[in-house]
Amino acid sequence: MALSLKARKRWALVILLVGLPIYVVIAVSTMNWLYPDPEARAPIWIELAIYVGLGVLWAVPFKFIFMGVGQPDPDA
């Protein structure tokens, strides 16, 4: 069953306002779990690569919800 554009817009808003902050907390907690000692942090390029990877990874399951959300409604 395909979602209407109105439903996809609502779900996109819920995901961005509720889901994304939760995902950010999970990502930062994961990094703190991997490198608990601030003195023994990973090199900055490794941390950057991990954060970029996690930043892209969260959107993959929601790709179809976000597709076309900024476009005008074709049914209108």
PDB file of N, H, CA, C and O in Angstrom:
ATOM      1  N   MET A   1       0.834  -1.170   0.000  1.00  0.00           N
ATOM      2  CA  MET A   1       0.000   0.000   0.000  1.00  0.00           C
ATOM      3  C   MET A   1       0.886   1.243   0.000  1.00  0.00           C
ATOM      4  O   MET A   1       1.713   1.415   0.896  1.00  0.00           O
ATOM      5  N   ALA A   2       0.723   2.088  -0.973  1.00  0.00           N
ATOM      6  H   ALA A   2       0.052   1.949  -1.700  1.00  0.00           H
ATOM      7  CA  ALA A   2       1.514   3.304  -1.094  1.00  0.00           C
ATOM      8  C   ALA A   2       0.918   4.408  -0.225  1.00  0.00           C
ATOM      9  O   ALA A   2      -0.301   4.543  -0.119  1.00  0.00           O
ATOM     10  N   LEU A   3       1.783   5.182   0.385  1.00  0.00           N
ATOM     11  H   LEU A   3       2.774   5.072   0.300  1.00  0.00           H
ATOM     12  CA  LEU A   3       1.326   6.294   1.205  1.00  0.00           C
ATOM     13  C   LEU A   3       1.023   7.497   0.313  1.00  0.00           C
ATOM     14  O   LEU A   3       1.696   7.724  -0.692  1.00  0.00           O
ATOM     15  N   SER A   4       0.020   8.245   0.687  1.00  0.00           N
ATOM     16  H   SER A   4      -0.527   8.060   1.503  1.00  0.00           H
ATOM     17  CA  SER A   4      -0.275   9.475  -0.052  1.00  0.00           C
ATOM     18  C   SER A   4       0.807  10.508   0.264  1.00  0.00           C
ATOM     19  O   SER A   4       1.559  10.359   1.228  1.00  0.00           O
ATOM     20  N   LEU A   5       0.875  11.534  -0.540  1.00  0.00           N
ATOM     21  H   LEU A   5       0.264  11.656  -1.322  1.00  0.00           H
ATOM     22  CA  LEU A   5       1.871  12.577  -0.323  1.00  0.00           C
ATOM     23  C   LEU A   5       1.661  13.262   1.022  1.00  0.00           C
ATOM     24  O   LEU A   5       2.624  13.597   1.711  1.00  0.00           O
ATOM     25  N   LYS A   6       0.406  13.469   1.389  1.00  0.00           N
ATOM     26  H   LYS A   6      -0.376  13.198   0.829  1.00  0.00           H
ATOM     27  CA  LYS A   6       0.098  14.104   2.674  1.00  0.00           C
ATOM     28  C   LYS A   6       0.584  13.237   3.844  1.00  0.00           C
ATOM     29  O   LYS A   6       1.132  13.752   4.819  1.00  0.00           O
ATOM     30  N   ALA A   7       0.381  11.936   3.742  1.00  0.00           N
ATOM     31  H   ALA A   7      -0.065  11.517   2.950  1.00  0.00           H
ATOM     32  CA  ALA A   7       0.835  11.020   4.795  1.00  0.00           C
ATOM     33  C   ALA A   7       2.356  10.969   4.849  1.00  0.00           C
ATOM     34  O   ALA A   7       2.940  10.940   5.932  1.00  0.00           O
ATOM     35  N   ARG A   8       3.006  10.958   3.673  1.00  0.00           N
ATOM     36  H   ARG A   8       2.532  10.982   2.793  1.00  0.00           H
ATOM     37  CA  ARG A   8       4.472  10.951   3.654  1.00  0.00           C
ATOM     38  C   ARG A   8       5.039  12.225   4.258  1.00  0.00           C
ATOM     39  O   ARG A   8       6.060  12.177   4.944  1.00  0.00           O
ATOM     40  N   LYS A   9       4.395  13.367   4.017  1.00  0.00           N
ATOM     41  H   LYS A   9       3.566  13.406   3.460  1.00  0.00           H
ATOM     42  CA  LYS A   9       4.856  14.623   4.610  1.00  0.00           C
ATOM     43  C   LYS A   9       4.742  14.582   6.128  1.00  0.00           C
ATOM     44  O   LYS A   9       5.633  15.043   6.841  1.00  0.00           O
ATOM     45  N   ARG A  10       3.643  14.028   6.612  1.00  0.00           N
ATOM     46  H   ARG A  10       2.919  13.653   6.033  1.00  0.00           H
ATOM     47  CA  ARG A  10       3.468  13.919   8.068  1.00  0.00           C
ATOM     48  C   ARG A  10       4.489  12.982   8.682  1.00  0.00           C
ATOM     49  O   ARG A  10       5.079  13.295   9.715  1.00  0.00           O
ATOM     50  N   TRP A  11       4.701  11.835   8.055  1.00  0.00           N
ATOM     51  H   TRP A  11       4.221  11.580   7.216  1.00  0.00           H
ATOM     52  CA  TRP A  11       5.691  10.895   8.573  1.00  0.00           C
ATOM     53  C   TRP A  11       7.096  11.473   8.515  1.00  0.00           C
ATOM     54  O   TRP A  11       7.893  11.252   9.428  1.00  0.00           O
ATOM     55  N   ALA A  12       7.411  12.209   7.458  1.00  0.00           N
ATOM     56  H   ALA A  12       6.764  12.388   6.717  1.00  0.00           H
ATOM     57  CA  ALA A  12       8.729  12.842   7.346  1.00  0.00           C
ATOM     58  C   ALA A  12       8.936  13.837   8.478  1.00  0.00           C
ATOM     59  O   ALA A  12      10.026  13.912   9.046  1.00  0.00           O
ATOM     60  N   LEU A  13       7.912  14.595   8.809  1.00  0.00           N
ATOM     61  H   LEU A  13       7.026  14.535   8.348  1.00  0.00           H
ATOM     62  CA  LEU A  13       8.000  15.553   9.903  1.00  0.00           C
ATOM     63  C   LEU A  13       8.205  14.845  11.244  1.00  0.00           C
ATOM     64  O   LEU A  13       9.022  15.279  12.057  1.00  0.00           O
ATOM     65  N   VAL A  14       7.471  13.766  11.472  1.00  0.00           N
ATOM     66  H   VAL A  14       6.808  13.414  10.811  1.00  0.00           H
ATOM     67  CA  VAL A  14       7.638  13.001  12.716  1.00  0.00           C
ATOM     68  C   VAL A  14       9.046  12.419  12.799  1.00  0.00           C
ATOM     69  O   VAL A  14       9.675  12.461  13.856  1.00  0.00           O
ATOM     70  N   ILE A  15       9.536  11.884  11.701  1.00  0.00           N
ATOM     71  H   ILE A  15       9.025  11.850  10.842  1.00  0.00           H
ATOM     72  CA  ILE A  15      10.875  11.292  11.686  1.00  0.00           C
ATOM     73  C   ILE A  15      11.933  12.351  11.975  1.00  0.00           C
ATOM     74  O   ILE A  15      12.864  12.105  12.742  1.00  0.00           O
ATOM     75  N   LEU A  16      11.795  13.522  11.368  1.00  0.00           N
ATOM     76  H   LEU A  16      11.039  13.721  10.745  1.00  0.00           H
ATOM     77  CA  LEU A  16      12.791  14.573  11.564  1.00  0.00           C
ATOM     78  C   LEU A  16      12.730  15.188  12.956  1.00  0.00           C
ATOM     79  O   LEU A  16      13.770  15.518  13.525  1.00  0.00           O
ATOM     80  N   LEU A  17      11.543  15.347  13.510  1.00  0.00           N
ATOM     81  H   LEU A  17      10.698  15.079  13.047  1.00  0.00           H
ATOM     82  CA  LEU A  17      11.414  16.009  14.813  1.00  0.00           C
ATOM     83  C   LEU A  17      11.588  15.071  16.001  1.00  0.00           C
ATOM     84  O   LEU A  17      12.023  15.501  17.069  1.00  0.00           O
ATOM     85  N   VAL A  18      11.258  13.809  15.829  1.00  0.00           N
ATOM     86  H   VAL A  18      10.904  13.460  14.961  1.00  0.00           H
ATOM     87  CA  VAL A  18      11.345  12.861  16.947  1.00  0.00           C
ATOM     88  C   VAL A  18      12.470  11.847  16.723  1.00  0.00           C
ATOM     89  O   VAL A  18      13.310  11.635  17.597  1.00  0.00           O
ATOM     90  N   GLY A  19      12.472  11.238  15.563  1.00  0.00           N
ATOM     91  H   GLY A  19      11.790  11.411  14.853  1.00  0.00           H
ATOM     92  CA  GLY A  19      13.421  10.159  15.305  1.00  0.00           C
ATOM     93  C   GLY A  19      14.861  10.602  15.163  1.00  0.00           C
ATOM     94  O   GLY A  19      15.768   9.935  15.661  1.00  0.00           O
ATOM     95  N   LEU A  20      15.084  11.722  14.488  1.00  0.00           N
ATOM     96  H   LEU A  20      14.347  12.264  14.083  1.00  0.00           H
ATOM     97  CA  LEU A  20      16.457  12.176  14.263  1.00  0.00           C
ATOM     98  C   LEU A  20      17.172  12.562  15.557  1.00  0.00           C
ATOM     99  O   LEU A  20      18.321  12.161  15.740  1.00  0.00           O
ATOM    100  N   PRO A  21      16.548  13.321  16.465  1.00  0.00           N
ATOM    101  CA  PRO A  21      17.242  13.589  17.737  1.00  0.00           C
ATOM    102  C   PRO A  21      17.553  12.315  18.530  1.00  0.00           C
ATOM    103  O   PRO A  21      18.607  12.220  19.159  1.00  0.00           O
ATOM    104  N   ILE A  22      16.655  11.355  18.503  1.00  0.00           N
ATOM    105  H   ILE A  22      15.799  11.433  17.992  1.00  0.00           H
ATOM    106  CA  ILE A  22      16.929  10.082  19.182  1.00  0.00           C
ATOM    107  C   ILE A  22      18.115   9.391  18.532  1.00  0.00           C
ATOM    108  O   ILE A  22      18.965   8.834  19.226  1.00  0.00           O
ATOM    109  N   TYR A  23      18.179   9.420  17.207  1.00  0.00           N
ATOM    110  H   TYR A  23      17.488   9.872  16.643  1.00  0.00           H
ATOM    111  CA  TYR A  23      19.289   8.794  16.496  1.00  0.00           C
ATOM    112  C   TYR A  23      20.602   9.501  16.787  1.00  0.00           C
ATOM    113  O   TYR A  23      21.637   8.844  16.886  1.00  0.00           O
ATOM    114  N   VAL A  24      20.590  10.825  16.928  1.00  0.00           N
ATOM    115  H   VAL A  24      19.749  11.360  16.847  1.00  0.00           H
ATOM    116  CA  VAL A  24      21.806  11.569  17.255  1.00  0.00           C
ATOM    117  C   VAL A  24      22.317  11.155  18.631  1.00  0.00           C
ATOM    118  O   VAL A  24      23.519  10.958  18.810  1.00  0.00           O
ATOM    119  N   VAL A  25      21.428  11.022  19.592  1.00  0.00           N
ATOM    120  H   VAL A  25      20.452  11.181  19.447  1.00  0.00           H
ATOM    121  CA  VAL A  25      21.828  10.589  20.936  1.00  0.00           C
ATOM    122  C   VAL A  25      22.421   9.186  20.878  1.00  0.00           C
ATOM    123  O   VAL A  25      23.419   8.909  21.543  1.00  0.00           O
ATOM    124  N   ILE A  26      21.820   8.304  20.095  1.00  0.00           N
ATOM    125  H   ILE A  26      21.009   8.530  19.554  1.00  0.00           H
ATOM    126  CA  ILE A  26      22.342   6.941  19.954  1.00  0.00           C
ATOM    127  C   ILE A  26      23.721   6.955  19.303  1.00  0.00           C
ATOM    128  O   ILE A  26      24.611   6.220  19.730  1.00  0.00           O
ATOM    129  N   ALA A  27      23.910   7.781  18.277  1.00  0.00           N
ATOM    130  H   ALA A  27      23.187   8.378  17.930  1.00  0.00           H
ATOM    131  CA  ALA A  27      25.201   7.844  17.587  1.00  0.00           C
ATOM    132  C   ALA A  27      26.299   8.367  18.507  1.00  0.00           C
ATOM    133  O   ALA A  27      27.398   7.813  18.534  1.00  0.00           O
ATOM    134  N   VAL A  28      26.015   9.425  19.257  1.00  0.00           N
ATOM    135  H   VAL A  28      25.123   9.876  19.234  1.00  0.00           H
ATOM    136  CA  VAL A  28      27.006   9.980  20.177  1.00  0.00           C
ATOM    137  C   VAL A  28      27.293   9.000  21.306  1.00  0.00           C
ATOM    138  O   VAL A  28      28.444   8.853  21.718  1.00  0.00           O
ATOM    139  N   SER A  29      26.265   8.331  21.811  1.00  0.00           N
ATOM    140  H   SER A  29      25.330   8.450  21.476  1.00  0.00           H
ATOM    141  CA  SER A  29      26.472   7.326  22.859  1.00  0.00           C
ATOM    142  C   SER A  29      27.314   6.165  22.345  1.00  0.00           C
ATOM    143  O   SER A  29      28.141   5.624  23.079  1.00  0.00           O
ATOM    144  N   THR A  30      27.110   5.782  21.095  1.00  0.00           N
ATOM    145  H   THR A  30      26.438   6.221  20.499  1.00  0.00           H
ATOM    146  CA  THR A  30      27.919   4.720  20.499  1.00  0.00           C
ATOM    147  C   THR A  30      29.382   5.139  20.416  1.00  0.00           C
ATOM    148  O   THR A  30      30.276   4.352  20.727  1.00  0.00           O
ATOM    149  N   MET A  31      29.623   6.367  20.000  1.00  0.00           N
ATOM    150  H   MET A  31      28.896   7.006  19.747  1.00  0.00           H
ATOM    151  CA  MET A  31      31.010   6.847  19.936  1.00  0.00           C
ATOM    152  C   MET A  31      31.642   6.911  21.323  1.00  0.00           C
ATOM    153  O   MET A  31      32.817   6.580  21.481  1.00  0.00           O
ATOM    154  N   ASN A  32      30.878   7.330  22.325  1.00  0.00           N
ATOM    155  H   ASN A  32      29.923   7.598  22.197  1.00  0.00           H
ATOM    156  CA  ASN A  32      31.397   7.352  23.693  1.00  0.00           C
ATOM    157  C   ASN A  32      31.648   5.953  24.218  1.00  0.00           C
ATOM    158  O   ASN A  32      32.551   5.744  25.028  1.00  0.00           O
ATOM    159  N   TRP A  33      30.866   5.002  23.769  1.00  0.00           N
ATOM    160  H   TRP A  33      30.132   5.172  23.111  1.00  0.00           H
ATOM    161  CA  TRP A  33      31.067   3.616  24.177  1.00  0.00           C
ATOM    162  C   TRP A  33      32.320   3.045  23.512  1.00  0.00           C
ATOM    163  O   TRP A  33      33.068   2.294  24.138  1.00  0.00           O
ATOM    164  N   LEU A  34      32.549   3.398  22.249  1.00  0.00           N
ATOM    165  H   LEU A  34      31.941   4.008  21.740  1.00  0.00           H
ATOM    166  CA  LEU A  34      33.731   2.905  21.541  1.00  0.00           C
ATOM    167  C   LEU A  34      35.019   3.522  22.075  1.00  0.00           C
ATOM    168  O   LEU A  34      36.044   2.847  22.166  1.00  0.00           O
ATOM    169  N   TYR A  35      34.964   4.806  22.427  1.00  0.00           N
ATOM    170  H   TYR A  35      34.131   5.354  22.353  1.00  0.00           H
ATOM    171  CA  TYR A  35      36.137   5.529  22.919  1.00  0.00           C
ATOM    172  C   TYR A  35      35.783   6.216  24.229  1.00  0.00           C
ATOM    173  O   TYR A  35      35.550   7.425  24.249  1.00  0.00           O
ATOM    174  N   PRO A  36      35.741   5.448  25.342  1.00  0.00           N
ATOM    175  CA  PRO A  36      35.286   6.032  26.614  1.00  0.00           C
ATOM    176  C   PRO A  36      36.286   7.008  27.235  1.00  0.00           C
ATOM    177  O   PRO A  36      35.883   7.898  27.984  1.00  0.00           O
ATOM    178  N   ASP A  37      37.574   6.863  26.943  1.00  0.00           N
ATOM    179  H   ASP A  37      37.902   6.140  26.335  1.00  0.00           H
ATOM    180  CA  ASP A  37      38.589   7.722  27.533  1.00  0.00           C
ATOM    181  C   ASP A  37      38.840   8.919  26.617  1.00  0.00           C
ATOM    182  O   ASP A  37      39.262   8.729  25.476  1.00  0.00           O
ATOM    183  N   PRO A  38      38.593  10.143  27.080  1.00  0.00           N
ATOM    184  CA  PRO A  38      38.804  11.314  26.220  1.00  0.00           C
ATOM    185  C   PRO A  38      40.262  11.473  25.788  1.00  0.00           C
ATOM    186  O   PRO A  38      40.539  12.073  24.749  1.00  0.00           O
ATOM    187  N   GLU A  39      41.188  10.942  26.576  1.00  0.00           N
ATOM    188  H   GLU A  39      40.963  10.455  27.420  1.00  0.00           H
ATOM    189  CA  GLU A  39      42.609  11.039  26.225  1.00  0.00           C
ATOM    190  C   GLU A  39      42.984  10.079  25.105  1.00  0.00           C
ATOM    191  O   GLU A  39      43.947  10.324  24.377  1.00  0.00           O
ATOM    192  N   ALA A  40      42.236   8.990  24.960  1.00  0.00           N
ATOM    193  H   ALA A  40      41.454   8.792  25.551  1.00  0.00           H
ATOM    194  CA  ALA A  40      42.558   7.967  23.960  1.00  0.00           C
ATOM    195  C   ALA A  40      41.539   7.969  22.828  1.00  0.00           C
ATOM    196  O   ALA A  40      41.075   6.911  22.402  1.00  0.00           O
ATOM    197  N   ARG A  41      41.196   9.150  22.348  1.00  0.00           N
ATOM    198  H   ARG A  41      41.573  10.009  22.695  1.00  0.00           H
ATOM    199  CA  ARG A  41      40.223   9.245  21.257  1.00  0.00           C
ATOM    200  C   ARG A  41      40.855   8.788  19.957  1.00  0.00           C
ATOM    201  O   ARG A  41      42.075   8.769  19.798  1.00  0.00           O
ATOM    202  N   ALA A  42      39.991   8.428  19.047  1.00  0.00           N
ATOM    203  H   ALA A  42      39.000   8.443  19.177  1.00  0.00           H
ATOM    204  CA  ALA A  42      40.440   8.060  17.704  1.00  0.00           C
ATOM    205  C   ALA A  42      40.866   9.329  16.975  1.00  0.00           C
ATOM    206  O   ALA A  42      40.456  10.429  17.344  1.00  0.00           O
ATOM    207  N   PRO A  43      41.688   9.177  15.941  1.00  0.00           N
ATOM    208  CA  PRO A  43      42.035  10.357  15.137  1.00  0.00           C
ATOM    209  C   PRO A  43      40.775  11.008  14.573  1.00  0.00           C
ATOM    210  O   PRO A  43      39.764  10.348  14.332  1.00  0.00           O
ATOM    211  N   ILE A  44      40.864  12.317  14.369  1.00  0.00           N
ATOM    212  H   ILE A  44      41.685  12.853  14.565  1.00  0.00           H
ATOM    213  CA  ILE A  44      39.682  13.086  13.972  1.00  0.00           C
ATOM    214  C   ILE A  44      39.103  12.597  12.648  1.00  0.00           C
ATOM    215  O   ILE A  44      37.887  12.643  12.464  1.00  0.00           O
ATOM    216  N   TRP A  45      39.936  12.131  11.725  1.00  0.00           N
ATOM    217  H   TRP A  45      40.924  12.093  11.874  1.00  0.00           H
ATOM    218  CA  TRP A  45      39.419  11.671  10.427  1.00  0.00           C
ATOM    219  C   TRP A  45      38.633  10.381  10.577  1.00  0.00           C
ATOM    220  O   TRP A  45      37.702  10.136   9.809  1.00  0.00           O
ATOM    221  N   ILE A  46      38.988   9.551  11.551  1.00  0.00           N
ATOM    222  H   ILE A  46      39.743   9.750  12.175  1.00  0.00           H
ATOM    223  CA  ILE A  46      38.210   8.325  11.796  1.00  0.00           C
ATOM    224  C   ILE A  46      36.852   8.685  12.412  1.00  0.00           C
ATOM    225  O   ILE A  46      35.818   8.148  12.015  1.00  0.00           O
ATOM    226  N   GLU A  47      36.874   9.603  13.389  1.00  0.00           N
ATOM    227  H   GLU A  47      37.714  10.039  13.711  1.00  0.00           H
ATOM    228  CA  GLU A  47      35.602  10.042  13.977  1.00  0.00           C
ATOM    229  C   GLU A  47      34.710  10.691  12.932  1.00  0.00           C
ATOM    230  O   GLU A  47      33.504  10.446  12.908  1.00  0.00           O
ATOM    231  N   LEU A  48      35.288  11.513  12.071  1.00  0.00           N
ATOM    232  H   LEU A  48      36.268  11.712  12.091  1.00  0.00           H
ATOM    233  CA  LEU A  48      34.518  12.156  11.018  1.00  0.00           C
ATOM    234  C   LEU A  48      33.904  11.115  10.083  1.00  0.00           C
ATOM    235  O   LEU A  48      32.737  11.225   9.709  1.00  0.00           O
ATOM    236  N   ALA A  49      34.684  10.114   9.708  1.00  0.00           N
ATOM    237  H   ALA A  49      35.632  10.024  10.012  1.00  0.00           H
ATOM    238  CA  ALA A  49      34.168   9.065   8.825  1.00  0.00           C
ATOM    239  C   ALA A  49      33.029   8.296   9.488  1.00  0.00           C
ATOM    240  O   ALA A  49      32.048   7.955   8.827  1.00  0.00           O
ATOM    241  N   ILE A  50      33.147   8.021  10.782  1.00  0.00           N
ATOM    242  H   ILE A  50      33.944   8.297  11.319  1.00  0.00           H
ATOM    243  CA  ILE A  50      32.093   7.299  11.494  1.00  0.00           C
ATOM    244  C   ILE A  50      30.824   8.143  11.562  1.00  0.00           C
ATOM    245  O   ILE A  50      29.728   7.640  11.315  1.00  0.00           O
ATOM    246  N   TYR A  51      30.970   9.431  11.898  1.00  0.00           N
ATOM    247  H   TYR A  51      31.860   9.840  12.099  1.00  0.00           H
ATOM    248  CA  TYR A  51      29.792  10.296  11.991  1.00  0.00           C
ATOM    249  C   TYR A  51      29.142  10.507  10.622  1.00  0.00           C
ATOM    250  O   TYR A  51      27.915  10.544  10.526  1.00  0.00           O
ATOM    251  N   VAL A  52      29.936  10.643   9.572  1.00  0.00           N
ATOM    252  H   VAL A  52      30.933  10.612   9.650  1.00  0.00           H
ATOM    253  CA  VAL A  52      29.362  10.784   8.227  1.00  0.00           C
ATOM    254  C   VAL A  52      28.634   9.499   7.838  1.00  0.00           C
ATOM    255  O   VAL A  52      27.536   9.545   7.282  1.00  0.00           O
ATOM    256  N   GLY A  53      29.251   8.352   8.132  1.00  0.00           N
ATOM    257  H   GLY A  53      30.143   8.315   8.583  1.00  0.00           H
ATOM    258  CA  GLY A  53      28.602   7.071   7.836  1.00  0.00           C
ATOM    259  C   GLY A  53      27.295   6.906   8.589  1.00  0.00           C
ATOM    260  O   GLY A  53      26.295   6.477   8.012  1.00  0.00           O
ATOM    261  N   LEU A  54      27.294   7.240   9.866  1.00  0.00           N
ATOM    262  H   LEU A  54      28.106   7.587  10.334  1.00  0.00           H
ATOM    263  CA  LEU A  54      26.061   7.154  10.652  1.00  0.00           C
ATOM    264  C   LEU A  54      25.033   8.179  10.182  1.00  0.00           C
ATOM    265  O   LEU A  54      23.830   7.923  10.235  1.00  0.00           O
ATOM    266  N   GLY A  55      25.502   9.337   9.721  1.00  0.00           N
ATOM    267  H   GLY A  55      26.480   9.545   9.677  1.00  0.00           H
ATOM    268  CA  GLY A  55      24.593  10.359   9.219  1.00  0.00           C
ATOM    269  C   GLY A  55      23.883   9.942   7.947  1.00  0.00           C
ATOM    270  O   GLY A  55      22.735  10.326   7.719  1.00  0.00           O
ATOM    271  N   VAL A  56      24.553   9.164   7.122  1.00  0.00           N
ATOM    272  H   VAL A  56      25.485   8.853   7.307  1.00  0.00           H
ATOM    273  CA  VAL A  56      23.929   8.667   5.896  1.00  0.00           C
ATOM    274  C   VAL A  56      23.070   7.440   6.208  1.00  0.00           C
ATOM    275  O   VAL A  56      22.005   7.250   5.620  1.00  0.00           O
ATOM    276  N   LEU A  57      23.540   6.624   7.127  1.00  0.00           N
ATOM    277  H   LEU A  57      24.405   6.778   7.605  1.00  0.00           H
ATOM    278  CA  LEU A  57      22.863   5.363   7.442  1.00  0.00           C
ATOM    279  C   LEU A  57      21.445   5.550   7.969  1.00  0.00           C
ATOM    280  O   LEU A  57      20.576   4.728   7.676  1.00  0.00           O
ATOM    281  N   TRP A  58      21.187   6.602   8.734  1.00  0.00           N
ATOM    282  H   TRP A  58      21.893   7.270   8.972  1.00  0.00           H
ATOM    283  CA  TRP A  58      19.855   6.778   9.322  1.00  0.00           C
ATOM    284  C   TRP A  58      18.796   7.016   8.260  1.00  0.00           C
ATOM    285  O   TRP A  58      17.636   6.656   8.459  1.00  0.00           O
ATOM    286  N   ALA A  59      19.167   7.612   7.140  1.00  0.00           N
ATOM    287  H   ALA A  59      20.109   7.905   6.977  1.00  0.00           H
ATOM    288  CA  ALA A  59      18.181   7.982   6.123  1.00  0.00           C
ATOM    289  C   ALA A  59      17.834   6.843   5.173  1.00  0.00           C
ATOM    290  O   ALA A  59      16.809   6.906   4.494  1.00  0.00           O
ATOM    291  N   VAL A  60      18.652   5.817   5.108  1.00  0.00           N
ATOM    292  H   VAL A  60      19.484   5.765   5.659  1.00  0.00           H
ATOM    293  CA  VAL A  60      18.431   4.735   4.141  1.00  0.00           C
ATOM    294  C   VAL A  60      17.071   4.057   4.321  1.00  0.00           C
ATOM    295  O   VAL A  60      16.377   3.861   3.323  1.00  0.00           O
ATOM    296  N   PRO A  61      16.655   3.689   5.530  1.00  0.00           N
ATOM    297  CA  PRO A  61      15.343   3.037   5.651  1.00  0.00           C
ATOM    298  C   PRO A  61      14.165   3.956   5.321  1.00  0.00           C
ATOM    299  O   PRO A  61      13.075   3.482   5.000  1.00  0.00           O
ATOM    300  N   PHE A  62      14.387   5.274   5.399  1.00  0.00           N
ATOM    301  H   PHE A  62      15.272   5.659   5.660  1.00  0.00           H
ATOM    302  CA  PHE A  62      13.300   6.226   5.196  1.00  0.00           C
ATOM    303  C   PHE A  62      13.343   6.882   3.825  1.00  0.00           C
ATOM    304  O   PHE A  62      12.663   7.883   3.598  1.00  0.00           O
ATOM    305  N   LYS A  63      14.122   6.339   2.920  1.00  0.00           N
ATOM    306  H   LYS A  63      14.674   5.525   3.104  1.00  0.00           H
ATOM    307  CA  LYS A  63      14.302   6.935   1.597  1.00  0.00           C
ATOM    308  C   LYS A  63      12.969   7.121   0.879  1.00  0.00           C
ATOM    309  O   LYS A  63      12.742   8.166   0.268  1.00  0.00           O
ATOM    310  N   PHE A  64      12.103   6.150   0.940  1.00  0.00           N
ATOM    311  H   PHE A  64      12.287   5.302   1.437  1.00  0.00           H
ATOM    312  CA  PHE A  64      10.842   6.225   0.209  1.00  0.00           C
ATOM    313  C   PHE A  64       9.843   7.181   0.853  1.00  0.00           C
ATOM    314  O   PHE A  64       8.938   7.674   0.180  1.00  0.00           O
ATOM    315  N   ILE A  65       9.996   7.445   2.140  1.00  0.00           N
ATOM    316  H   ILE A  65      10.731   7.045   2.687  1.00  0.00           H
ATOM    317  CA  ILE A  65       9.123   8.425   2.783  1.00  0.00           C
ATOM    318  C   ILE A  65       9.522   9.838   2.366  1.00  0.00           C
ATOM    319  O   ILE A  65       8.660  10.687   2.141  1.00  0.00           O
ATOM    320  N   PHE A  66      10.827  10.091   2.263  1.00  0.00           N
ATOM    321  H   PHE A  66      11.528   9.401   2.445  1.00  0.00           H
ATOM    322  CA  PHE A  66      11.298  11.433   1.940  1.00  0.00           C
ATOM    323  C   PHE A  66      11.267  11.742   0.449  1.00  0.00           C
ATOM    324  O   PHE A  66      11.368  12.910   0.072  1.00  0.00           O
ATOM    325  N   MET A  67      11.131  10.742  -0.406  1.00  0.00           N
ATOM    326  H   MET A  67      11.048   9.794  -0.099  1.00  0.00           H
ATOM    327  CA  MET A  67      11.114  10.983  -1.846  1.00  0.00           C
ATOM    328  C   MET A  67       9.903  11.802  -2.256  1.00  0.00           C
ATOM    329  O   MET A  67       8.765  11.408  -2.000  1.00  0.00           O
ATOM    330  N   GLY A  68      10.143  12.935  -2.887  1.00  0.00           N
ATOM    331  H   GLY A  68      11.067  13.255  -3.095  1.00  0.00           H
ATOM    332  CA  GLY A  68       9.081  13.753  -3.428  1.00  0.00           C
ATOM    333  C   GLY A  68       8.309  14.578  -2.428  1.00  0.00           C
ATOM    334  O   GLY A  68       7.279  15.154  -2.779  1.00  0.00           O
ATOM    335  N   VAL A  69       8.775  14.656  -1.178  1.00  0.00           N
ATOM    336  H   VAL A  69       9.612  14.189  -0.892  1.00  0.00           H
ATOM    337  CA  VAL A  69       8.034  15.393  -0.151  1.00  0.00           C
ATOM    338  C   VAL A  69       8.024  16.893  -0.459  1.00  0.00           C
ATOM    339  O   VAL A  69       7.051  17.576  -0.139  1.00  0.00           O
ATOM    340  N   GLY A  70       9.079  17.410  -1.068  1.00  0.00           N
ATOM    341  H   GLY A  70       9.870  16.855  -1.327  1.00  0.00           H
ATOM    342  CA  GLY A  70       9.148  18.827  -1.371  1.00  0.00           C
ATOM    343  C   GLY A  70       8.467  19.215  -2.671  1.00  0.00           C
ATOM    344  O   GLY A  70       8.444  20.393  -3.027  1.00  0.00           O
ATOM    345  N   GLN A  71       7.921  18.261  -3.373  1.00  0.00           N
ATOM    346  H   GLN A  71       7.939  17.304  -3.083  1.00  0.00           H
ATOM    347  CA  GLN A  71       7.274  18.519  -4.654  1.00  0.00           C
ATOM    348  C   GLN A  71       5.796  18.861  -4.431  1.00  0.00           C
ATOM    349  O   GLN A  71       5.219  18.495  -3.407  1.00  0.00           O
ATOM    350  N   PRO A  72       5.187  19.565  -5.394  1.00  0.00           N
ATOM    351  CA  PRO A  72       3.751  19.822  -5.272  1.00  0.00           C
ATOM    352  C   PRO A  72       2.948  18.527  -5.427  1.00  0.00           C
ATOM    353  O   PRO A  72       3.405  17.581  -6.069  1.00  0.00           O
ATOM    354  N   ASP A  73       1.781  18.493  -4.851  1.00  0.00           N
ATOM    355  H   ASP A  73       1.410  19.262  -4.329  1.00  0.00           H
ATOM    356  CA  ASP A  73       0.936  17.299  -4.878  1.00  0.00           C
ATOM    357  C   ASP A  73       0.450  17.026  -6.320  1.00  0.00           C
ATOM    358  O   ASP A  73      -0.232  17.866  -6.907  1.00  0.00           O
ATOM    359  N   PRO A  74       0.798  15.860  -6.888  1.00  0.00           N
ATOM    360  CA  PRO A  74       0.375  15.581  -8.260  1.00  0.00           C
ATOM    361  C   PRO A  74      -1.125  15.307  -8.362  1.00  0.00           C
ATOM    362  O   PRO A  74      -1.688  15.418  -9.452  1.00  0.00           O
ATOM    363  N   ASP A  75      -1.781  14.955  -7.269  1.00  0.00           N
ATOM    364  H   ASP A  75      -1.324  14.865  -6.384  1.00  0.00           H
ATOM    365  CA  ASP A  75      -3.212  14.674  -7.292  1.00  0.00           C
ATOM    366  C   ASP A  75      -4.066  15.937  -7.173  1.00  0.00           C
ATOM    367  O   ASP A  75      -5.270  15.900  -7.427  1.00  0.00           O
ATOM    368  N   ALA A  76      -3.442  17.053  -6.786  1.00  0.00           N
ATOM    369  H   ALA A  76      -2.464  17.083  -6.580  1.00  0.00           H
ATOM    370  CA  ALA A  76      -4.205  18.290  -6.601  1.00  0.00           C
ATOM    371  C   ALA A  76      -4.461  19.003  -7.912  1.00  0.00           C
ATOM    372  O   ALA A  76      -5.091  20.061  -7.927  1.00  0.00           O
TER     373      ALA A  76
END
